[in-house]
Amino acid sequence: MSQPSLTTNIRQLRLMANMTQEELADAVGAVRQTIAYLEKGEYMPSLALAWRIAQIFNKSIEEVFTFTIL
């Protein structure tokens, strides 16, 4: 079975909002390393975390995350 691949706009949105990784992590109840892994596409977030991140930026989940099947 193919694995899903994750692409995010988190870094761009975070920089546009003038936020650090630490500030975003605090806002969504995560640790900074999780945000770093998400920005690199190395971590698959839970639906709840994806929703919280999208809410911070007033975006839909689909505007922040793109999932593709390889």
Chimera marker file (.cmm) of the C-alpha trace (Angstrom):
<marker_set name="trace">
<marker id="1" x="0.000" y="0.000" z="0.000" r="1" g="1" b="0" radius="0.5"/>
<marker id="2" x="1.259" y="3.484" z="-0.858" r="1" g="1" b="0" radius="0.5"/>
<marker id="3" x="2.203" y="5.940" z="1.858" r="1" g="1" b="0" radius="0.5"/>
<marker id="4" x="0.691" y="9.435" z="1.892" r="1" g="1" b="0" radius="0.5"/>
<marker id="5" x="3.051" y="12.358" z="1.431" r="1" g="1" b="0" radius="0.5"/>
<marker id="6" x="2.531" y="15.664" z="3.211" r="1" g="1" b="0" radius="0.5"/>
<marker id="7" x="3.209" y="19.153" z="1.902" r="1" g="1" b="0" radius="0.5"/>
<marker id="8" x="2.468" y="22.169" z="4.085" r="1" g="1" b="0" radius="0.5"/>
<marker id="9" x="2.347" y="25.932" z="3.860" r="1" g="1" b="0" radius="0.5"/>
<marker id="10" x="3.009" y="26.268" z="7.585" r="1" g="1" b="0" radius="0.5"/>
<marker id="11" x="6.388" y="27.939" z="7.268" r="1" g="1" b="0" radius="0.5"/>
<marker id="12" x="5.122" y="30.573" z="4.830" r="1" g="1" b="0" radius="0.5"/>
<marker id="13" x="1.995" y="31.256" z="6.887" r="1" g="1" b="0" radius="0.5"/>
<marker id="14" x="4.000" y="31.400" z="10.111" r="1" g="1" b="0" radius="0.5"/>
<marker id="15" x="6.513" y="33.869" z="8.662" r="1" g="1" b="0" radius="0.5"/>
<marker id="16" x="3.729" y="36.033" z="7.210" r="1" g="1" b="0" radius="0.5"/>
<marker id="17" x="2.168" y="36.113" z="10.692" r="1" g="1" b="0" radius="0.5"/>
<marker id="18" x="5.592" y="37.037" z="12.155" r="1" g="1" b="0" radius="0.5"/>
<marker id="19" x="5.527" y="33.988" z="14.447" r="1" g="1" b="0" radius="0.5"/>
<marker id="20" x="8.355" y="31.795" z="15.614" r="1" g="1" b="0" radius="0.5"/>
<marker id="21" x="8.086" y="28.023" z="15.656" r="1" g="1" b="0" radius="0.5"/>
<marker id="22" x="7.935" y="28.221" z="19.442" r="1" g="1" b="0" radius="0.5"/>
<marker id="23" x="5.043" y="30.709" z="19.385" r="1" g="1" b="0" radius="0.5"/>
<marker id="24" x="3.068" y="28.561" z="16.955" r="1" g="1" b="0" radius="0.5"/>
<marker id="25" x="3.778" y="25.453" z="18.998" r="1" g="1" b="0" radius="0.5"/>
<marker id="26" x="2.543" y="27.160" z="22.168" r="1" g="1" b="0" radius="0.5"/>
<marker id="27" x="-0.594" y="28.380" z="20.388" r="1" g="1" b="0" radius="0.5"/>
<marker id="28" x="-1.559" y="24.874" z="19.227" r="1" g="1" b="0" radius="0.5"/>
<marker id="29" x="-0.388" y="22.911" z="22.257" r="1" g="1" b="0" radius="0.5"/>
<marker id="30" x="2.595" y="21.233" z="20.613" r="1" g="1" b="0" radius="0.5"/>
<marker id="31" x="6.362" y="21.352" z="21.009" r="1" g="1" b="0" radius="0.5"/>
<marker id="32" x="8.624" y="23.340" z="18.699" r="1" g="1" b="0" radius="0.5"/>
<marker id="33" x="10.157" y="20.175" z="17.250" r="1" g="1" b="0" radius="0.5"/>
<marker id="34" x="6.713" y="19.082" z="16.026" r="1" g="1" b="0" radius="0.5"/>
<marker id="35" x="6.313" y="22.352" z="14.128" r="1" g="1" b="0" radius="0.5"/>
<marker id="36" x="9.812" y="21.956" z="12.656" r="1" g="1" b="0" radius="0.5"/>
<marker id="37" x="9.014" y="18.408" z="11.487" r="1" g="1" b="0" radius="0.5"/>
<marker id="38" x="5.684" y="19.552" z="10.042" r="1" g="1" b="0" radius="0.5"/>
<marker id="39" x="7.362" y="22.351" z="8.101" r="1" g="1" b="0" radius="0.5"/>
<marker id="40" x="9.771" y="19.821" z="6.581" r="1" g="1" b="0" radius="0.5"/>
<marker id="41" x="6.978" y="17.369" z="5.774" r="1" g="1" b="0" radius="0.5"/>
<marker id="42" x="8.520" y="14.773" z="8.104" r="1" g="1" b="0" radius="0.5"/>
<marker id="43" x="5.549" y="14.401" z="10.446" r="1" g="1" b="0" radius="0.5"/>
<marker id="44" x="1.920" y="13.494" z="9.766" r="1" g="1" b="0" radius="0.5"/>
<marker id="45" x="-0.275" y="15.541" z="12.129" r="1" g="1" b="0" radius="0.5"/>
<marker id="46" x="-3.419" y="14.297" z="13.784" r="1" g="1" b="0" radius="0.5"/>
<marker id="47" x="-6.631" y="15.772" z="12.439" r="1" g="1" b="0" radius="0.5"/>
<marker id="48" x="-7.021" y="17.746" z="15.677" r="1" g="1" b="0" radius="0.5"/>
<marker id="49" x="-3.537" y="19.292" z="15.355" r="1" g="1" b="0" radius="0.5"/>
<marker id="50" x="-4.069" y="20.081" z="11.668" r="1" g="1" b="0" radius="0.5"/>
<marker id="51" x="-7.356" y="21.797" z="12.547" r="1" g="1" b="0" radius="0.5"/>
<marker id="52" x="-5.754" y="23.855" z="15.357" r="1" g="1" b="0" radius="0.5"/>
<marker id="53" x="-2.944" y="25.004" z="13.056" r="1" g="1" b="0" radius="0.5"/>
<marker id="54" x="-5.393" y="25.950" z="10.315" r="1" g="1" b="0" radius="0.5"/>
<marker id="55" x="-7.490" y="27.900" z="12.828" r="1" g="1" b="0" radius="0.5"/>
<marker id="56" x="-4.469" y="29.949" z="13.942" r="1" g="1" b="0" radius="0.5"/>
<marker id="57" x="-4.088" y="31.215" z="10.380" r="1" g="1" b="0" radius="0.5"/>
<marker id="58" x="-7.838" y="31.482" z="9.606" r="1" g="1" b="0" radius="0.5"/>
<marker id="59" x="-7.436" y="28.908" z="6.843" r="1" g="1" b="0" radius="0.5"/>
<marker id="60" x="-9.057" y="25.604" z="6.014" r="1" g="1" b="0" radius="0.5"/>
<marker id="61" x="-7.048" y="22.446" z="6.573" r="1" g="1" b="0" radius="0.5"/>
<marker id="62" x="-6.826" y="22.056" z="2.795" r="1" g="1" b="0" radius="0.5"/>
<marker id="63" x="-5.224" y="25.501" z="2.487" r="1" g="1" b="0" radius="0.5"/>
<marker id="64" x="-2.489" y="24.546" z="4.950" r="1" g="1" b="0" radius="0.5"/>
<marker id="65" x="-1.913" y="20.853" z="4.208" r="1" g="1" b="0" radius="0.5"/>
<marker id="66" x="-1.784" y="18.877" z="0.971" r="1" g="1" b="0" radius="0.5"/>
<marker id="67" x="-1.798" y="15.089" z="1.219" r="1" g="1" b="0" radius="0.5"/>
<marker id="68" x="-0.850" y="13.006" z="-1.790" r="1" g="1" b="0" radius="0.5"/>
<marker id="69" x="-0.579" y="9.237" z="-2.222" r="1" g="1" b="0" radius="0.5"/>
<marker id="70" x="2.746" y="8.161" z="-3.674" r="1" g="1" b="0" radius="0.5"/>
<link id1="1" id2="2" r="1" g="1" b="0" radius="0.2"/>
<link id1="2" id2="3" r="1" g="1" b="0" radius="0.2"/>
<link id1="3" id2="4" r="1" g="1" b="0" radius="0.2"/>
<link id1="4" id2="5" r="1" g="1" b="0" radius="0.2"/>
<link id1="5" id2="6" r="1" g="1" b="0" radius="0.2"/>
<link id1="6" id2="7" r="1" g="1" b="0" radius="0.2"/>
<link id1="7" id2="8" r="1" g="1" b="0" radius="0.2"/>
<link id1="8" id2="9" r="1" g="1" b="0" radius="0.2"/>
<link id1="9" id2="10" r="1" g="1" b="0" radius="0.2"/>
<link id1="10" id2="11" r="1" g="1" b="0" radius="0.2"/>
<link id1="11" id2="12" r="1" g="1" b="0" radius="0.2"/>
<link id1="12" id2="13" r="1" g="1" b="0" radius="0.2"/>
<link id1="13" id2="14" r="1" g="1" b="0" radius="0.2"/>
<link id1="14" id2="15" r="1" g="1" b="0" radius="0.2"/>
<link id1="15" id2="16" r="1" g="1" b="0" radius="0.2"/>
<link id1="16" id2="17" r="1" g="1" b="0" radius="0.2"/>
<link id1="17" id2="18" r="1" g="1" b="0" radius="0.2"/>
<link id1="18" id2="19" r="1" g="1" b="0" radius="0.2"/>
<link id1="19" id2="20" r="1" g="1" b="0" radius="0.2"/>
<link id1="20" id2="21" r="1" g="1" b="0" radius="0.2"/>
<link id1="21" id2="22" r="1" g="1" b="0" radius="0.2"/>
<link id1="22" id2="23" r="1" g="1" b="0" radius="0.2"/>
<link id1="23" id2="24" r="1" g="1" b="0" radius="0.2"/>
<link id1="24" id2="25" r="1" g="1" b="0" radius="0.2"/>
<link id1="25" id2="26" r="1" g="1" b="0" radius="0.2"/>
<link id1="26" id2="27" r="1" g="1" b="0" radius="0.2"/>
<link id1="27" id2="28" r="1" g="1" b="0" radius="0.2"/>
<link id1="28" id2="29" r="1" g="1" b="0" radius="0.2"/>
<link id1="29" id2="30" r="1" g="1" b="0" radius="0.2"/>
<link id1="30" id2="31" r="1" g="1" b="0" radius="0.2"/>
<link id1="31" id2="32" r="1" g="1" b="0" radius="0.2"/>
<link id1="32" id2="33" r="1" g="1" b="0" radius="0.2"/>
<link id1="33" id2="34" r="1" g="1" b="0" radius="0.2"/>
<link id1="34" id2="35" r="1" g="1" b="0" radius="0.2"/>
<link id1="35" id2="36" r="1" g="1" b="0" radius="0.2"/>
<link id1="36" id2="37" r="1" g="1" b="0" radius="0.2"/>
<link id1="37" id2="38" r="1" g="1" b="0" radius="0.2"/>
<link id1="38" id2="39" r="1" g="1" b="0" radius="0.2"/>
<link id1="39" id2="40" r="1" g="1" b="0" radius="0.2"/>
<link id1="40" id2="41" r="1" g="1" b="0" radius="0.2"/>
<link id1="41" id2="42" r="1" g="1" b="0" radius="0.2"/>
<link id1="42" id2="43" r="1" g="1" b="0" radius="0.2"/>
<link id1="43" id2="44" r="1" g="1" b="0" radius="0.2"/>
<link id1="44" id2="45" r="1" g="1" b="0" radius="0.2"/>
<link id1="45" id2="46" r="1" g="1" b="0" radius="0.2"/>
<link id1="46" id2="47" r="1" g="1" b="0" radius="0.2"/>
<link id1="47" id2="48" r="1" g="1" b="0" radius="0.2"/>
<link id1="48" id2="49" r="1" g="1" b="0" radius="0.2"/>
<link id1="49" id2="50" r="1" g="1" b="0" radius="0.2"/>
<link id1="50" id2="51" r="1" g="1" b="0" radius="0.2"/>
<link id1="51" id2="52" r="1" g="1" b="0" radius="0.2"/>
<link id1="52" id2="53" r="1" g="1" b="0" radius="0.2"/>
<link id1="53" id2="54" r="1" g="1" b="0" radius="0.2"/>
<link id1="54" id2="55" r="1" g="1" b="0" radius="0.2"/>
<link id1="55" id2="56" r="1" g="1" b="0" radius="0.2"/>
<link id1="56" id2="57" r="1" g="1" b="0" radius="0.2"/>
<link id1="57" id2="58" r="1" g="1" b="0" radius="0.2"/>
<link id1="58" id2="59" r="1" g="1" b="0" radius="0.2"/>
<link id1="59" id2="60" r="1" g="1" b="0" radius="0.2"/>
<link id1="60" id2="61" r="1" g="1" b="0" radius="0.2"/>
<link id1="61" id2="62" r="1" g="1" b="0" radius="0.2"/>
<link id1="62" id2="63" r="1" g="1" b="0" radius="0.2"/>
<link id1="63" id2="64" r="1" g="1" b="0" radius="0.2"/>
<link id1="64" id2="65" r="1" g="1" b="0" radius="0.2"/>
<link id1="65" id2="66" r="1" g="1" b="0" radius="0.2"/>
<link id1="66" id2="67" r="1" g="1" b="0" radius="0.2"/>
<link id1="67" id2="68" r="1" g="1" b="0" radius="0.2"/>
<link id1="68" id2="69" r="1" g="1" b="0" radius="0.2"/>
<link id1="69" id2="70" r="1" g="1" b="0" radius="0.2"/>
</marker_set>
